[in-house]
Amino acid sequence: MKNLSHNRAFVTLTVADIFETIGTSLFNIILLTYARTFAQASLMVSLVSVATVLPGVFGIITGRLADTQSNKRGWLVGLKFIQAMLYMVLAQLITSKQVGLLLIIIAINLCSDILGMMSSSLRMPLLQAKVTADLQEEALGINQGIGVLVQTLGQALGVSILAATGDYQLAGYLNAVTFLLAGVVLLCGYGALKLPSVPAATTPPFRQLLQQVRVAMEAGAHMNVLALLASVLLLNAVGASVDALLNLYLIDHGAALPLSFGSAVLVMNTAFVIGSVAGNLLHTGWFQKWSFRAVMLTTVVTFEGLFINLLSWQNYWVVVTVMMIGGFCMGQANPKLMASLLKVADRQIVGSLSGIINSLATISIPIGSVGLVLLANVVGPQAAYLTAMGLLLACGGCLFIRR
């Protein structure tokens, strides 16, 4: 971490990302709260929820667009100022309760989030060029760990502002300011973000791009690309359902819990966040040698243990322990995968690689959060637990398929 703290490019990107994450998480919670004030609250909240997740689906498109830009630092700065202007416009519209205006506000927020996805893909080649290969995993982990903490801070800030003022317009202006500050930070470190010049390359056709992505993924993860993508999809699908399934478990076993329902949820979520932050920050020494496959297998075994506990002992403290270990493993997995890809991928396809992984994670969310939770409500919790265990076994099997 000491070496990274002296890397001006890394510090610039990280500080800018902190401001952007505060703004995004702050306004997402504000927008949900605003949607709840309408007569058709359930419909409006559903639209906001879908619009919050939807940008990830466009990851492959925004990643490809990022790869085609020669002046990546210029685009990165420009997008922050465009997002700031979008939220300035949004702040003018959020002053009255009209369904038509709410739909426009959701659309503006969606556009900003899609630009944020493109920004994420623009950052990857900058990190690849400016951070040495042996520090890339640690750098990605620090970025992701700080993001988890800042996202929680941004949500708490949004709730506090609304409780204190009840002013949705103020929240819109504050969000615009956070993106403006992100752009200013990037401008201050603009010189450090300059990429070394390379001969101009024509953008490969989409089919050729996919071939290049396949080669990079197999070389980086040492796995068959379809098996790699399937394992990520399956694990994310189960991971997306865990929170809701555990909430249902706590509701059903409220009388047997050692804590009140609210306290039990808080302790469980805090354990996961602590584990996730620790997993993201510890990417040195032995943890750096821990392979992506080993991390994924540990995660699979950990969550299998969670569902075995829910089917048999139903011990709350086992749940808390497993959530902390699972959070740690998931905090290790993504930086390891991305760092291994950055080591072997050409700069021209790094954004597309990042976009594909983001798209895959987004697509898996409704599979788990809707499918397994619906199964728990319609058939029963045991059916959901057994299905999740089957998906985890399939994920583990994919990890043994070689190139």
C-alpha positions as CSV (number, residue, x, y, z in Angstrom):
1,M,0.0,0.0,0.0
2,K,2.9,2.3,0.7
3,N,4.2,2.0,-2.9
4,L,0.7,2.7,-4.2
5,S,0.3,5.8,-2.0
6,H,3.2,7.3,-3.9
7,N,1.7,6.5,-7.3
8,R,0.1,9.7,-8.4
9,A,-2.0,8.1,-11.2
10,F,-3.5,5.5,-8.7
11,V,-4.2,8.1,-6.1
12,T,-5.9,10.4,-8.6
13,L,-8.1,7.6,-9.9
14,T,-8.9,6.4,-6.4
15,V,-9.9,9.8,-5.0
16,A,-12.0,10.6,-8.0
17,D,-13.7,7.2,-7.7
18,I,-14.5,8.0,-4.0
19,F,-16.3,11.2,-4.9
20,E,-18.2,9.5,-7.8
21,T,-19.2,6.5,-5.5
22,I,-20.5,8.9,-2.8
23,G,-22.6,10.7,-5.4
24,T,-24.0,7.6,-7.0
25,S,-24.9,5.8,-3.7
26,L,-26.3,9.0,-2.2
27,F,-28.7,9.7,-5.0
28,N,-29.8,6.0,-5.5
29,I,-31.2,5.9,-2.0
30,I,-32.7,9.4,-2.4
31,L,-34.4,8.4,-5.7
32,L,-35.9,5.3,-4.1
33,T,-37.2,7.4,-1.2
34,Y,-38.6,9.9,-3.7
35,A,-40.4,7.2,-5.7
36,R,-42.1,5.9,-2.5
37,T,-43.9,9.2,-2.1
38,F,-46.0,8.7,-5.3
39,A,-49.5,7.2,-5.4
40,Q,-48.2,4.2,-7.4
41,A,-45.3,3.6,-5.0
42,S,-44.7,-0.1,-5.7
43,L,-44.5,0.5,-9.5
44,M,-42.3,3.5,-9.2
45,V,-39.9,1.9,-6.7
46,S,-39.7,-1.2,-9.0
47,L,-38.8,1.1,-12.0
48,V,-36.1,2.8,-10.0
49,S,-34.7,-0.6,-8.8
50,V,-34.6,-1.9,-12.4
51,A,-33.0,1.3,-13.7
52,T,-30.3,1.1,-11.0
53,V,-29.3,-2.4,-12.1
54,L,-29.8,-2.0,-15.8
55,P,-26.6,-0.1,-16.7
56,G,-24.5,-3.2,-15.9
57,V,-26.3,-5.0,-18.8
58,F,-24.6,-2.5,-21.2
59,G,-21.1,-3.3,-19.9
60,I,-20.0,-5.0,-23.1
61,I,-21.1,-2.0,-25.1
62,T,-19.6,0.7,-22.8
63,G,-16.4,-1.4,-22.5
64,R,-16.1,-1.5,-26.3
65,L,-16.7,2.2,-26.6
66,A,-14.0,2.9,-24.0
67,D,-11.5,0.7,-25.9
68,T,-12.1,2.7,-29.1
69,Q,-11.1,6.1,-27.4
70,S,-7.5,7.0,-27.9
71,N,-7.6,9.9,-25.4
72,K,-8.9,7.9,-22.4
73,R,-8.0,10.4,-19.7
74,G,-9.7,13.2,-21.7
75,W,-12.9,11.1,-22.0
76,L,-12.7,10.2,-18.3
77,V,-12.6,13.8,-17.2
78,G,-15.2,14.9,-19.7
79,L,-17.7,12.2,-18.6
80,K,-17.5,13.5,-15.0
81,F,-18.5,17.0,-16.0
82,I,-21.3,15.6,-18.2
83,Q,-22.6,13.6,-15.3
84,A,-22.4,16.7,-13.1
85,M,-24.5,18.7,-15.6
86,L,-27.0,15.9,-15.9
87,Y,-27.6,16.1,-12.1
88,M,-27.9,19.8,-12.2
89,V,-30.7,19.4,-14.7
90,L,-32.2,16.6,-12.6
91,A,-32.2,18.9,-9.5
92,Q,-34.4,21.3,-11.4
93,L,-37.0,18.6,-12.2
94,I,-37.2,16.9,-8.8
95,T,-39.1,19.8,-7.2
96,S,-42.6,18.5,-7.9
97,K,-44.4,15.1,-7.9
98,Q,-45.4,14.3,-11.4
99,V,-45.1,10.9,-12.9
100,G,-43.8,12.2,-16.2
101,L,-41.1,14.1,-14.4
102,L,-40.2,11.1,-12.4
103,L,-39.7,9.0,-15.5
104,I,-37.4,11.7,-16.9
105,I,-35.5,11.8,-13.7
106,I,-35.1,8.0,-13.8
107,A,-33.9,8.2,-17.4
108,I,-31.3,10.9,-16.5
109,N,-30.1,8.8,-13.6
110,L,-29.9,5.8,-15.9
111,C,-27.9,7.7,-18.5
112,S,-25.4,8.9,-15.8
113,D,-25.0,5.3,-14.5
114,I,-24.3,4.1,-18.0
115,L,-21.6,6.8,-18.4
116,G,-20.3,5.6,-15.1
117,M,-19.9,2.1,-16.5
118,M,-17.9,3.6,-19.4
119,S,-15.8,5.5,-16.9
120,S,-15.0,2.2,-15.1
121,S,-13.9,0.7,-18.4
122,L,-11.7,3.7,-19.2
123,R,-10.0,3.4,-15.8
124,M,-8.8,-0.2,-16.4
125,P,-6.2,0.5,-19.1
126,L,-5.0,3.5,-17.1
127,L,-4.4,1.2,-14.1
128,Q,-2.8,-1.4,-16.3
129,A,-0.3,1.1,-17.7
130,K,0.4,3.1,-14.5
131,V,0.5,0.4,-11.8
132,T,3.2,-2.3,-12.0
133,A,2.0,-5.9,-12.6
134,D,2.9,-7.0,-9.1
135,L,0.8,-4.3,-7.5
136,Q,-2.3,-4.4,-9.8
137,E,-4.2,-6.9,-7.7
138,E,-3.6,-4.9,-4.5
139,A,-4.6,-1.7,-6.3
140,L,-7.9,-3.2,-7.6
141,G,-8.6,-4.6,-4.1
142,I,-8.0,-1.3,-2.4
143,N,-10.3,0.5,-5.0
144,Q,-13.0,-2.1,-4.5
145,G,-12.7,-2.1,-0.7
146,I,-12.9,1.7,-0.4
147,G,-15.9,1.5,-2.8
148,V,-17.7,-0.8,-0.4
149,L,-17.1,1.5,2.6
150,V,-17.9,4.7,0.6
151,Q,-21.1,3.2,-0.8
152,T,-22.3,2.6,2.8
153,L,-21.3,6.1,3.8
154,G,-23.1,7.6,0.7
155,Q,-26.3,5.8,1.6
156,A,-26.1,6.9,5.2
157,L,-25.4,10.5,4.0
158,G,-28.4,10.4,1.7
159,V,-30.8,9.2,4.4
160,S,-29.4,11.8,6.9
161,I,-29.8,14.7,4.4
162,L,-33.4,13.7,3.7
163,A,-34.2,13.2,7.4
164,A,-32.7,16.6,8.2
165,T,-34.1,18.7,5.3
166,G,-36.6,16.7,3.3
167,D,-35.1,18.5,0.3
168,Y,-34.8,16.3,-2.8
169,Q,-33.4,19.1,-4.9
170,L,-30.6,19.7,-2.4
171,A,-29.6,16.0,-2.9
172,G,-29.5,16.5,-6.6
173,Y,-27.2,19.5,-6.3
174,L,-24.9,17.6,-3.9
175,N,-24.7,14.7,-6.3
176,A,-23.7,17.2,-9.1
177,V,-21.0,18.6,-6.8
178,T,-19.6,15.1,-6.1
179,F,-19.2,14.5,-9.8
180,L,-17.8,18.0,-10.3
181,L,-15.2,17.3,-7.6
182,A,-14.3,13.9,-9.3
183,G,-13.7,15.8,-12.5
184,V,-11.5,18.4,-10.8
185,V,-9.4,15.7,-9.1
186,L,-8.9,14.1,-12.5
187,L,-7.8,17.4,-13.9
188,C,-5.4,17.9,-11.1
189,G,-3.7,14.6,-11.8
190,Y,-4.2,14.8,-15.6
191,G,-0.5,14.7,-16.4
192,A,0.0,11.5,-14.4
193,L,-2.7,9.8,-16.4
194,K,-1.0,10.2,-19.8
195,L,-0.7,6.8,-21.5
196,P,2.4,5.9,-23.4
197,S,1.9,6.4,-27.1
198,V,1.4,3.3,-29.2
199,P,0.8,2.9,-33.0
200,A,-2.7,3.5,-34.0
201,A,-4.8,0.4,-34.2
202,T,-8.0,-0.2,-36.0
203,T,-10.9,-1.3,-34.0
204,P,-11.4,-5.1,-34.5
205,P,-14.7,-6.4,-35.7
206,F,-16.9,-7.7,-32.8
207,R,-16.3,-11.3,-33.6
208,Q,-12.6,-10.8,-33.6
209,L,-12.9,-8.8,-30.3
210,L,-14.6,-11.8,-28.7
211,Q,-11.8,-14.1,-29.9
212,Q,-9.2,-11.8,-28.3
213,V,-11.2,-11.6,-25.1
214,R,-11.5,-15.4,-25.0
215,V,-7.7,-15.8,-25.4
216,A,-7.0,-13.2,-22.7
217,M,-9.5,-14.8,-20.3
218,E,-8.1,-18.3,-20.8
219,A,-4.5,-17.1,-20.5
220,G,-5.3,-15.1,-17.3
221,A,-7.5,-17.5,-15.4
222,H,-6.0,-20.8,-16.8
223,M,-9.6,-22.0,-17.4
224,N,-11.9,-22.7,-20.3
225,V,-13.6,-19.4,-21.0
226,L,-17.1,-20.7,-21.0
227,A,-16.4,-22.6,-17.7
228,L,-15.0,-19.4,-16.2
229,L,-18.0,-17.3,-17.2
230,A,-20.4,-20.0,-16.1
231,S,-18.7,-20.2,-12.7
232,V,-18.9,-16.4,-12.2
233,L,-22.5,-16.4,-13.3
234,L,-23.6,-19.2,-11.0
235,L,-21.7,-17.9,-7.9
236,N,-23.1,-14.4,-8.4
237,A,-26.6,-15.8,-8.9
238,V,-26.4,-17.5,-5.5
239,G,-24.7,-14.6,-3.9
240,A,-27.5,-12.2,-5.1
241,S,-30.1,-14.3,-3.3
242,V,-28.3,-14.9,0.0
243,D,-29.3,-11.6,1.6
244,A,-33.0,-12.1,0.8
245,L,-33.0,-15.8,1.8
246,L,-31.3,-15.0,5.1
247,N,-33.8,-12.2,5.8
248,L,-36.6,-14.7,5.3
249,Y,-34.8,-17.1,7.6
250,L,-34.5,-14.5,10.3
251,I,-38.2,-13.6,10.0
252,D,-39.3,-17.3,10.3
253,H,-37.0,-17.9,13.3
254,G,-37.4,-14.6,15.1
255,A,-38.4,-16.2,18.4
256,A,-35.3,-18.4,18.5
257,L,-32.8,-15.7,17.6
258,P,-30.3,-14.5,20.2
259,L,-30.9,-10.9,19.2
260,S,-33.9,-8.8,18.0
261,F,-34.7,-9.0,14.3
262,G,-33.2,-5.6,13.6
263,S,-30.1,-6.3,15.6
264,A,-29.7,-9.7,14.0
265,V,-29.8,-8.2,10.5
266,L,-27.4,-5.4,11.4
267,V,-24.8,-7.9,12.9
268,M,-25.1,-10.2,9.9
269,N,-24.6,-7.4,7.4
270,T,-21.8,-5.8,9.4
271,A,-20.0,-9.1,9.4
272,F,-20.3,-9.4,5.6
273,V,-19.0,-5.8,5.1
274,I,-16.1,-6.4,7.5
275,G,-15.2,-9.6,5.7
276,S,-15.6,-8.0,2.2
277,V,-13.4,-5.0,3.1
278,A,-10.7,-7.2,4.7
279,G,-10.8,-9.4,1.6
280,N,-10.4,-6.4,-0.7
281,L,-7.5,-4.9,1.2
282,L,-5.5,-8.0,1.9
283,H,-3.9,-8.8,-1.5
284,T,-0.2,-9.0,-0.4
285,G,2.0,-11.8,0.8
286,W,0.3,-15.2,1.0
287,F,-3.1,-13.8,-0.1
288,Q,-1.5,-12.6,-3.4
289,K,-0.3,-16.1,-4.1
290,W,-3.8,-17.5,-3.5
291,S,-5.1,-18.4,-7.0
292,F,-8.5,-17.3,-8.4
293,R,-9.6,-20.9,-8.7
294,A,-8.7,-21.6,-5.0
295,V,-10.6,-18.5,-3.9
296,M,-13.7,-19.5,-5.9
297,L,-13.6,-23.1,-4.5
298,T,-13.3,-21.7,-1.0
299,T,-16.3,-19.5,-1.6
300,V,-18.3,-22.4,-2.9
301,V,-17.5,-24.6,0.1
302,T,-18.3,-21.7,2.5
303,F,-21.7,-21.0,1.1
304,E,-22.5,-24.8,0.8
305,G,-21.8,-24.8,4.6
306,L,-24.2,-21.9,5.0
307,F,-27.1,-23.8,3.3
308,I,-26.3,-27.0,5.2
309,N,-26.6,-25.0,8.4
310,L,-29.9,-23.5,7.3
311,L,-31.2,-27.0,6.4
312,S,-30.1,-28.6,9.7
313,W,-28.7,-26.7,12.8
314,Q,-30.1,-23.3,11.8
315,N,-27.5,-21.7,14.1
316,Y,-27.5,-17.9,13.9
317,W,-23.8,-17.5,14.8
318,V,-22.8,-20.0,12.1
319,V,-24.6,-17.8,9.7
320,V,-22.7,-14.7,10.9
321,T,-19.4,-16.5,10.7
322,V,-20.1,-17.8,7.2
323,M,-21.1,-14.4,6.0
324,M,-17.8,-12.9,7.2
325,I,-15.8,-15.6,5.5
326,G,-17.9,-15.5,2.3
327,G,-17.5,-11.7,2.2
328,F,-13.7,-12.1,2.6
329,C,-13.6,-14.6,-0.3
330,M,-15.7,-12.5,-2.6
331,G,-13.5,-9.5,-1.8
332,Q,-10.5,-11.5,-3.0
333,A,-12.1,-13.0,-6.1
334,N,-12.8,-10.0,-8.4
335,P,-9.5,-8.2,-7.9
336,K,-7.6,-11.5,-8.5
337,L,-9.5,-12.1,-11.7
338,M,-9.1,-8.6,-13.1
339,A,-5.4,-8.4,-12.1
340,S,-4.8,-11.7,-13.9
341,L,-6.5,-10.4,-17.0
342,L,-4.6,-7.1,-16.9
343,K,-1.3,-9.0,-16.9
344,V,-2.0,-10.7,-20.3
345,A,-4.6,-8.5,-22.1
346,D,-3.8,-6.0,-24.7
347,R,-4.7,-2.4,-23.8
348,Q,-7.1,-2.3,-26.7
349,I,-9.5,-4.8,-25.1
350,V,-9.1,-4.1,-21.4
351,G,-12.3,-2.1,-21.3
352,S,-14.3,-4.8,-23.0
353,L,-13.0,-7.4,-20.6
354,S,-14.1,-5.3,-17.6
355,G,-17.5,-4.7,-19.3
356,I,-18.1,-8.4,-20.0
357,I,-17.5,-9.2,-16.3
358,N,-19.8,-6.4,-15.2
359,S,-22.5,-7.5,-17.6
360,L,-22.3,-11.1,-16.4
361,A,-22.5,-10.0,-12.7
362,T,-25.6,-7.9,-13.5
363,I,-27.4,-10.6,-15.5
364,S,-26.9,-13.0,-12.7
365,I,-28.6,-10.8,-10.1
366,P,-32.2,-11.4,-11.2
367,I,-31.5,-15.1,-11.7
368,G,-30.7,-15.4,-8.0
369,S,-32.6,-12.6,-6.3
370,V,-35.8,-13.3,-8.2
371,G,-35.6,-17.0,-9.0
372,L,-34.4,-18.4,-5.7
373,V,-36.4,-16.0,-3.5
374,L,-39.6,-16.8,-5.5
375,L,-38.9,-20.5,-5.1
376,A,-38.5,-20.0,-1.3
377,N,-41.9,-18.2,-1.1
378,V,-43.8,-20.5,-3.5
379,V,-42.4,-23.9,-2.7
380,G,-40.5,-23.4,0.5
381,P,-37.2,-22.4,2.0
382,Q,-35.7,-25.9,1.8
383,A,-36.3,-26.0,-2.0
384,A,-34.5,-22.7,-2.4
385,Y,-31.6,-23.9,-0.2
386,L,-31.2,-27.2,-2.1
387,T,-31.4,-25.4,-5.5
388,A,-28.7,-23.0,-4.3
389,M,-26.5,-25.9,-3.2
390,G,-27.0,-27.5,-6.7
391,L,-25.9,-24.2,-8.4
392,L,-22.9,-24.0,-6.2
393,L,-21.9,-27.6,-7.0
394,A,-22.2,-26.8,-10.7
395,C,-20.0,-23.7,-10.1
396,G,-17.4,-25.8,-8.4
397,G,-17.5,-28.3,-11.3
398,C,-16.9,-25.6,-13.8
399,L,-13.7,-24.6,-12.0
400,F,-12.1,-27.9,-12.9
401,I,-12.6,-27.6,-16.6
402,R,-9.3,-26.8,-18.2
403,R,-8.6,-24.9,-21.4
